Amino acid sequence: MAEETNAVDCRECEKDTNAAYAFEERRHFDSVLAFALGVGTGLLSCGASVSRVEIAVERICLSCGAKEVNVFALPSMVLCSIKVADGSEVSQMKRNFEVSNNFFKMEKYNQLSRDLCDHKLSLEAAEKQLDVINSGSWHKVPLIVLGGGVLAGAFSVFFGGALIDALPSLIIGCLMSYLNILLSRRDFNAYARTFMLSLVGGFLSILLSRALIACGISCSVSMVTIGTIMVVVPGLLICNAVRDLFSGDIYSGAFELLNGVLSILAIAAGYGAALFILRDVVVYVAIVPRTGVLYYVYAMASCVVGACGVAVMFNSAAKKILISLGNIVAAFAIYLIMETYVGEDFIDNFVSTVFAACAAEILARIFKAPSTIFLVPAIIVLVPGGALYYAMNGIVMGDMADAVSFGKSGGLTLLGISVGISVVTALFQIIHPLKGKAAIKRLFRHQKISSDKQ
């Protein structure tokens, strides 16, 4: 009788032990999921692509002992479910309400993810680091505002304007960048914010240009407007959309692509409304095209300054901007060569984008940073801000032939950029297997077996 009692007690004790172990394991993976989703939504809020977010979340969960991980991310949320040793599942979801372009903060989240996966940090230490990153703004507001101004001023010259055109563009670009920061802090609707910025940019471009002309200074309203348009063009959004589509994230890619198209429509509506309202105020100044060596000098100089302005506006680290300079110059030099000897919108932009994207992927692996940081400044000069303006101007002025012609040119340019990014994304998924989710699982399974043997 005593032996039976002891056996029952042993079984009860074993059950209690197993229950306690299961409870601790579930609590551990609850913490893992909370941390992984915190990093994932943090990356999304900084402008990272959905495919990168899914890979980061999966890597974190697998490195912390999960047996199976299923991640689904959209630009507005991340959902993750993991299977633990006893076969049960733990799942969590986290929404993302903030979207900005903050490359410096993106690097912080990316490095934190790498440090945990490489076991340089414990989960508790990583959670503390995550709180520090989340609580910090990581925004250098004066630099971001200046970056927007430099971007606008440089691109007004890049698209054919005179140096004087850069002055009103710089002032308006600074004001638009600062207004964007203020509106984003108030959780202003993204499309309404883009429309508001475009409307303000359009009004100020026309009025400041007209004021300079009244003072006897020749200033092109077209060049000033094109420069300010580049402040709100959703280049990063379209870049991420194409990457996600060709990474197999159809829903996310389609969502981002639609988001990009709606943003472009909001830009066209804002600037179009300003042009329509002030159509009697606008004075168009003839633009003298540059030729020969002068064209290449102005194009290359304004390209470099404008691309650096983009990187500063997106809060990129100074070191990463310097590293990106080589890619910016080389990619644009290839574009100039293609423009001279080929002269086809699609082919010119496709070839230069392929080079820029390949270089960005290589730099990302060398410096352990997201490739977006190196890619966006290099391809921003290819974005057809000029074609968008002239197509919009043609619609407002009733010149549908111009509108169709420039609209077609802009569409082919965007198609060339998109296909170029897609080709490189697919290529690096083949030659760099860690980009594949199945390969990530094999990597961590191999690491676990090696550690068990040791």
Rosetta blueprint (number, residue, H / E / L):
1 M L
2 A H
3 E H
4 E H
5 T H
6 N H
7 A H
8 V H
9 D H
10 C H
11 R H
12 E H
13 C H
14 E H
15 K H
16 D H
17 T H
18 N H
19 A H
20 A H
21 Y H
22 A H
23 F H
24 E H
25 E H
26 R H
27 R H
28 H H
29 F H
30 D H
31 S H
32 V H
33 L H
34 A H
35 F H
36 A H
37 L H
38 G H
39 V H
40 G H
41 T H
42 G H
43 L H
44 L H
45 S H
46 C L
47 G L
48 A L
49 S L
50 V H
51 S H
52 R H
53 V H
54 E H
55 I H
56 A H
57 V H
58 E H
59 R H
60 I H
61 C H
62 L H
63 S H
64 C L
65 G L
66 A L
67 K L
68 E E
69 V E
70 N E
71 V E
72 F E
73 A E
74 L E
75 P L
76 S L
77 M E
78 V E
79 L E
80 C E
81 S E
82 I E
83 K E
84 V L
85 A L
86 D L
87 G L
88 S L
89 E E
90 V E
91 S E
92 Q E
93 M E
94 K E
95 R E
96 N L
97 F L
98 E L
99 V L
100 S L
101 N L
102 N L
103 F H
104 F H
105 K H
106 M H
107 E H
108 K H
109 Y H
110 N H
111 Q H
112 L H
113 S H
114 R H
115 D H
116 L H
117 C H
118 D L
119 H L
120 K L
121 L L
122 S L
123 L H
124 E H
125 A H
126 A H
127 E H
128 K H
129 Q H
130 L H
131 D H
132 V H
133 I H
134 N H
135 S H
136 G L
137 S L
138 W L
139 H L
140 K L
141 V H
142 P H
143 L H
144 I H
145 V H
146 L H
147 G H
148 G H
149 G H
150 V H
151 L H
152 A H
153 G H
154 A H
155 F H
156 S H
157 V H
158 F H
159 F L
160 G L
161 G L
162 A L
163 L H
164 I H
165 D H
166 A H
167 L H
168 P H
169 S H
170 L H
171 I H
172 I H
173 G H
174 C H
175 L H
176 M H
177 S H
178 Y H
179 L H
180 N H
181 I H
182 L H
183 L H
184 S H
185 R H
186 R L
187 D L
188 F L
189 N L
190 A H
191 Y H
192 A H
193 R H
194 T H
195 F H
196 M H
197 L H
198 S H
199 L H
200 V H
201 G H
202 G H
203 F H
204 L H
205 S H
206 I H
207 L H
208 L H
209 S H
210 R H
211 A H
212 L H
213 I H
214 A H
215 C L
216 G L
217 I L
218 S L
219 C L
220 S L
221 V H
222 S H
223 M H
224 V H
225 T H
226 I H
227 G H
228 T H
229 I H
230 M H
231 V H
232 V H
233 V L
234 P L
235 G H
236 L H
237 L H
238 I H
239 C H
240 N H
241 A H
242 V H
243 R H
244 D H
245 L H
246 F H
247 S L
248 G L
249 D L
250 I H
251 Y H
252 S H
253 G H
254 A H
255 F H
256 E H
257 L H
258 L H
259 N H
260 G H
261 V H
262 L H
263 S H
264 I H
265 L H
266 A H
267 I H
268 A H
269 A H
270 G H
271 Y H
272 G H
273 A H
274 A H
275 L H
276 F H
277 I H
278 L L
279 R L
280 D L
281 V L
282 V L
283 V L
284 Y L
285 V L
286 A L
287 I L
288 V L
289 P L
290 R L
291 T L
292 G H
293 V H
294 L H
295 Y H
296 Y H
297 V H
298 Y H
299 A H
300 M H
301 A H
302 S H
303 C H
304 V H
305 V H
306 G H
307 A H
308 C H
309 G H
310 V H
311 A H
312 V H
313 M H
314 F L
315 N L
316 S L
317 A L
318 A H
319 K H
320 K H
321 I H
322 L H
323 I H
324 S H
325 L H
326 G H
327 N H
328 I H
329 V H
330 A H
331 A H
332 F H
333 A H
334 I H
335 Y H
336 L H
337 I H
338 M H
339 E H
340 T H
341 Y H
342 V L
343 G L
344 E L
345 D H
346 F H
347 I H
348 D H
349 N H
350 F H
351 V H
352 S H
353 T H
354 V H
355 F H
356 A H
357 A H
358 C H
359 A H
360 A H
361 E H
362 I H
363 L H
364 A H
365 R H
366 I H
367 F H
368 K L
369 A L
370 P L
371 S L
372 T H
373 I H
374 F H
375 L H
376 V H
377 P H
378 A H
379 I H
380 I H
381 V H
382 L H
383 V L
384 P L
385 G H
386 G H
387 A H
388 L H
389 Y H
390 Y H
391 A H
392 M H
393 N H
394 G H
395 I H
396 V H
397 M H
398 G L
399 D L
400 M H
401 A H
402 D H
403 A H
404 V H
405 S H
406 F H
407 G H
408 K H
409 S H
410 G H
411 G H
412 L H
413 T H
414 L H
415 L H
416 G H
417 I H
418 S H
419 V H
420 G H
421 I H
422 S H
423 V H
424 V H
425 T H
426 A H
427 L H
428 F H
429 Q H
430 I H
431 I H
432 H L
433 P H
434 L H
435 K H
436 G L
437 K H
438 A H
439 A H
440 I H
441 K H
442 R H
443 L H
444 F H
445 R H
446 H H
447 Q H
448 K H
449 I H
450 S H
451 S H
452 D H
453 K H
454 Q L
